[in-house]
């Protein structure tokens, strides 16, 4: 007579490897949930900010005006695109990003201390949520404004001297400057407890360093030099090697700023 095998559940010892692994997994899930909750809350706060809304309006209105001008006047498309970036996009974004990134941590000192001391979130979750939300919002706004604007200028400008690769390269270069400024501002926000100091430091450091590096001939490290060379970039006249060097340099600087900001925040006193 054959017997049917039966399965009997076993209880693992609390200290066994699998038991510890299961406990670790269960502990990890709430942390990821806390991170996404922080990101969602921060996104909602940023979207509801009047500063951010005003920034979008001030970017979109001049862009629409320049499209009309380019369609009626004999203006070079590359010069129109570069003028918009230099006169509208760069200065406005420089101010807004410096403010919103510079106050990311220092502007919520009380909230940070309460959340971390109550162990509802970890330091890593908090700082990475701040980095993620701001990069997502700033890059979304940038691409939502610049891509349609570049397309309309390319299509309707009377004197179209741009190239597709040149415009794409210019958009990428300005985008990496956005990422750098955001990362640098958040890093300063972890260093300075006073949010006003962090904002001013971000504004002055980027402006002064850009001018000094351009004067020294280090154009591939200068934000002002990169923006000043956009007409040639949009026309496709900037060598790919030069664009790649700028991309690599500012990507490395952004990563360095992020790593430094996370390191400082995880070790600072609350």
C-alpha positions in Angstrom: 0.0 0.0 0.0 1.6 3.3 -1.1 1.5 6.3 1.1 1.0 9.8 -0.2 3.9 12.1 0.9 2.8 14.9 3.1 4.4 18.3 3.7 4.9 19.5 7.2 5.7 23.2 7.7 8.8 23.8 9.7 9.7 26.7 11.9 13.1 28.2 11.3 15.1 29.3 14.2 15.1 33.1 14.6 18.8 33.3 14.0 18.9 31.2 10.9 20.2 32.9 7.7 16.9 32.6 5.8 15.1 34.0 8.8 17.4 37.0 8.9 17.1 37.5 5.2 13.3 37.5 5.4 13.4 40.0 8.2 15.7 42.2 6.2 13.3 42.1 3.2 10.3 43.0 5.4 12.2 45.9 6.9 13.3 47.2 3.5 9.8 47.5 2.0 8.7 50.3 4.4 11.8 52.2 3.6 11.2 52.2 -0.1 7.6 53.2 0.6 8.8 56.1 2.8 11.2 57.2 0.0 8.4 57.3 -2.6 6.1 59.0 -0.2 8.7 61.7 0.3 9.2 62.1 -3.4 5.5 62.4 -4.0 5.0 64.9 -1.2 7.9 67.0 -2.4 6.6 66.9 -6.0 3.2 68.1 -4.8 4.9 71.0 -2.9 7.0 72.0 -5.8 4.1 71.9 -8.3 2.1 74.0 -6.0 4.8 76.6 -5.6 4.0 80.0 -7.1 7.7 80.5 -7.8 7.7 77.5 -10.0 4.5 78.5 -11.7 5.8 82.0 -12.4 9.0 80.5 -13.8 7.1 78.4 -16.3 5.1 81.4 -17.4 8.2 83.6 -17.7 9.8 80.9 -19.8 6.9 80.2 -22.1 5.8 83.8 -22.9 9.1 85.0 -24.4 9.5 81.7 -26.2 6.1 82.2 -27.9 7.0 85.8 -28.8 10.3 84.9 -30.3 8.6 82.2 -32.5 6.4 84.9 -34.0 9.3 87.2 -34.5 11.4 84.5 -36.2 8.6 83.7 -38.5 8.2 87.4 -39.6 11.7 88.8 -39.4 14.8 87.7 -41.2 16.5 86.5 -38.0 18.9 83.5 -37.9 17.3 80.6 -36.1 20.6 79.7 -34.3 20.9 83.2 -33.0 17.3 83.3 -31.9 17.6 80.0 -30.0 20.9 81.1 -28.3 19.5 84.5 -27.4 16.5 82.9 -25.7 18.8 80.7 -23.7 21.2 83.4 -22.7 18.7 86.2 -22.0 15.7 84.3 -20.7 16.2 80.6 -19.9 19.6 80.7 -18.2 19.2 83.7 -15.9 15.6 82.9 -14.8 16.5 79.2 -14.3 19.7 80.1 -12.5 17.7 82.1 -9.9 14.7 79.7 -9.5 16.8 76.5 -9.3 19.2 78.1 -6.9 16.4 79.1 -4.6 14.5 75.8 -4.7 17.6 73.6 -4.6 19.3 75.8 -2.0 16.3 75.5 0.4 15.8 71.8 -0.2 17.2 70.7 3.1 18.1 73.8 5.1 14.7 75.3 4.5 13.1 72.3 6.3 15.4 71.9 9.3 12.6 71.3 11.8 10.8 68.8 9.6 14.0 66.9 8.9 14.9 66.6 12.5 11.4 65.4 13.6 11.1 62.9 10.8 14.6 61.4 11.3 14.6 61.4 15.1 11.2 59.7 15.1 12.7 57.1 12.7 9.9 57.4 10.2 12.5 58.0 7.5 16.2 57.6 7.2 18.7 60.3 6.2 19.4 58.6 2.9 15.8 58.3 2.0 15.2 62.0 2.8 18.2 63.4 0.9 17.6 61.1 -2.2 14.0 62.1 -2.3 14.9 65.7 -2.4 17.4 65.1 -5.2 15.0 63.0 -7.2 12.0 65.3 -6.9 13.9 68.4 -7.9 15.8 66.8 -10.8 12.5 65.4 -12.1 10.6 68.8 -11.9 13.4 71.0 -13.2 14.3 68.7 -16.2 10.6 68.2 -17.0 10.0 71.9 -17.2 13.2 72.5 -19.2 12.4 69.9 -21.8 8.7 70.8 -22.0 9.7 74.4 -22.9 12.9 74.0 -24.9 11.9 71.1 -27.2 8.7 72.7 -28.6 10.4 76.1 -28.8 13.4 74.6 -30.8 11.0 72.7 -33.0 8.9 75.8 -33.8 11.9 78.0 -34.4 13.4 75.3 -36.7 10.2 75.0 -38.7 9.0 78.6 -39.0 12.1 80.7 -38.9 12.8 82.5 -42.2 16.5 82.1 -42.0 17.0 78.5 -40.7 20.7 77.8 -40.3 20.4 75.2 -37.6 21.1 71.5 -37.9 19.2 68.7 -36.1 22.4 67.3 -34.5 23.4 70.9 -33.5 20.1 71.6 -31.8 20.1 68.3 -30.1 23.6 68.9 -28.8 22.7 72.3 -27.5 19.7 71.0 -25.7 21.8 68.3 -24.1 24.5 70.7 -23.0 22.1 73.1 -21.4 20.3 70.2 -19.8 23.5 69.0 -18.1 24.0 72.5 -16.8 20.6 72.3 -15.2 21.5 69.0 -13.6 24.8 70.5 -12.3 23.1 73.6 -10.8 20.4 71.5 -9.1 23.0 69.0 -7.7 25.3 71.9 -6.5 22.4 73.8 -4.9 21.2 70.7 -2.9 24.8 70.0 -1.8 25.1 73.6 -0.5 21.7 73.1 1.2 23.2 70.3 3.3 26.3 72.3 4.2 24.6 75.6 5.3 22.0 75.5 8.0 20.7 79.0 6.8 18.9 78.6 3.6 19.6 82.1 2.5 23.3 81.5 2.7 22.9 78.4 0.6 21.0 80.2 -2.1 23.4 83.2 -2.2 26.4 80.8 -2.3 24.9 78.9 -5.2 24.1 82.1 -7.2 27.5 83.6 -6.6 29.6 80.5 -7.0 28.2 79.6 -10.4 28.3 83.2 -11.7 31.9 83.9 -10.5 33.4 80.6 -11.4 31.8 80.7 -14.9 33.4 84.1 -15.6 36.8 83.3 -14.1 37.1 79.9 -15.9 36.1 81.5 -19.2 38.7 84.2 -18.6 41.3 81.6 -18.0 40.4 79.8 -21.2 38.8 76.8 -19.5 35.7 77.1 -21.6 34.7 73.5 -21.2 34.4 74.1 -17.4 32.6 77.4 -17.6 28.8 77.7 -17.6 29.0 81.1 -19.2 31.3 79.9 -22.0 29.0 77.0 -22.8 26.0 79.3 -23.1 28.0 81.9 -25.1 29.0 79.2 -27.6 25.5 78.0 -28.3 25.0 79.8 -31.7 27.9 77.7 -33.1 26.5 74.6 -31.4 23.0 75.1 -32.8 24.5 75.5 -36.3 26.4 72.2 -35.9 29.8 74.0 -36.0 31.0 72.9 -32.5 33.2 69.8 -32.7 31.6 66.7 -31.1 34.8 66.2 -29.0 34.2 69.7 -27.4 30.6 68.9 -26.7 31.5 65.5 -25.2 34.2 67.1 -23.0 31.6 69.6 -21.6 29.1 66.7 -21.1 31.7 64.6 -19.2 33.0 67.4 -17.1 29.6 68.7 -15.9 28.2 65.1 -15.4 31.3 64.4 -13.2 30.8 67.6 -11.3 27.1 66.8 -10.8 27.9 63.4 -9.4 30.6 64.8 -7.1 28.1 67.4 -5.8 25.4 64.7 -5.2 27.9 62.3 -3.4 29.2 65.2 -1.3 25.8 66.4 -0.4 24.6 62.9 0.6 27.9 62.3 2.6 27.6 65.6 4.5 23.9 65.2 5.2 24.3 61.7 6.6 26.9 62.9 9.1 25.6 66.4 10.1 24.1 67.0 13.4 20.4 67.6 13.4 
